[in-house]
Amino acid sequence: MYDLLIQNCHALVFDAANAPVVQMHQDIAISGAHIAAIQPSGAIGADACRQVITGDGMLALPGLINTHCH
């Protein structure tokens, strides 16, 4: 069981060459403080999640920590 499911958002992920790629219409499952799965929309059942929110038209991207360092 997942704690949170974000349905039908776009996700910024990185491919094998570490290049950023936007994957359209994805579901993101979260357990605790960790991303447990990113799958195409509908692949993760909402019944396996404690809370479900809709991410229609939104972009999920990694946290931008220390983006300006000298």
Buried (B, 14 or more C-beta within 10 A) or exposed (E): EBBBBBBBBBBEBEEEEEEEEEBEBBBBBBBEEEBBBBEEBEEBEEEEBEEBEEBEEEEBEEEEEEEEEE
